[in-house]
Amino acid sequence: MDGKQCRAARAWLGCEARELARAVGCNRDTLRRFEVGDGHRLRPATEAALRAELESRGIVFTFSRDGDPLGIEEARSRICE
């Protein structure tokens, strides 16, 4: 997951940065720096918690065959395919 995917997922869910940061135990400013893509990397545990939280809210992260981040989709749409 990259920062753009994170930001898109949060927007899709209508979730404020403060709410998501609190849910995963990180600082809101840390989350915002990650989302803007200024090269800021999260600690692996923070990134895993963030991804798990967003996935638990119904987000699926999509990647290219090479593993590059592509986007997001809603989990329910995959079930219907």
C-alpha distance (Angstrom), angle and dihedral (degrees) to the residues before:
residue distance angle dihedral
M1 . . .
D2 3.77 . .
G3 3.79 131.6 .
K4 3.80 94.5 -96.7
Q5 3.79 91.3 54.6
C6 3.78 90.3 47.7
R7 3.78 92.7 50.8
A8 3.81 92.3 46.2
A9 3.81 91.3 49.6
R10 3.78 91.9 49.5
A11 3.81 91.1 48.8
W12 3.82 92.1 47.2
L13 3.80 89.3 53.2
G14 3.80 94.0 43.6
C15 3.78 89.3 -124.0
E16 3.80 122.1 155.7
A17 3.80 118.0 -131.6
R18 3.80 90.3 -120.5
E19 3.82 91.6 55.2
L20 3.80 94.3 48.7
A21 3.79 93.7 44.2
R22 3.79 90.7 51.0
A23 3.83 91.2 48.9
V24 3.81 92.0 55.8
G25 3.80 98.1 34.7
C26 3.78 100.6 -113.5
N27 3.78 134.5 119.9
R28 3.81 117.4 -90.1
D29 3.81 91.2 -131.0
T30 3.81 90.3 53.3
L31 3.80 89.5 53.5
R32 3.81 92.6 47.7
R33 3.84 92.5 50.0
F34 3.80 89.5 51.5
E35 3.81 91.3 49.8
V36 3.80 96.1 51.2
G37 3.78 90.2 55.6
D38 3.78 99.9 -130.4
G39 3.80 90.2 150.6
H40 3.81 92.7 -87.1
R41 3.80 109.9 147.3
L42 3.76 124.6 -159.8
R43 3.77 123.1 -133.7
P44 3.82 108.0 -94.3
A45 3.82 91.9 -113.6
T46 3.82 91.4 51.5
E47 3.78 92.7 47.8
A48 3.81 91.1 48.5
A49 3.82 91.4 49.5
L50 3.79 91.2 47.7
R51 3.79 93.2 49.8
A52 3.81 92.1 45.9
E53 3.81 91.3 50.5
L54 3.80 93.2 50.5
E55 3.80 91.9 45.3
S56 3.81 90.1 50.3
R57 3.81 87.0 56.9
G58 3.81 91.5 55.5
I59 3.81 104.9 -89.6
V60 3.81 122.5 137.5
F61 3.80 117.5 -163.7
T62 3.80 115.9 -142.6
F63 3.80 126.9 -150.8
S64 3.79 137.6 -176.2
R65 3.79 121.4 -110.7
D66 3.79 86.9 -95.6
G67 3.80 91.2 55.2
D68 3.79 96.0 -106.2
P69 3.82 114.7 145.9
L70 3.82 112.6 -102.7
G71 3.79 107.5 170.2
I72 3.77 144.9 -78.8
E73 3.77 138.6 -77.9
E74 3.75 136.9 -173.3
A75 3.81 113.1 -94.2
R76 3.80 93.5 -134.5
S77 3.81 91.8 60.1
R78 3.81 89.9 60.5
I79 3.79 92.1 54.4
C80 3.81 91.0 57.4
E81 3.81 95.1 50.9
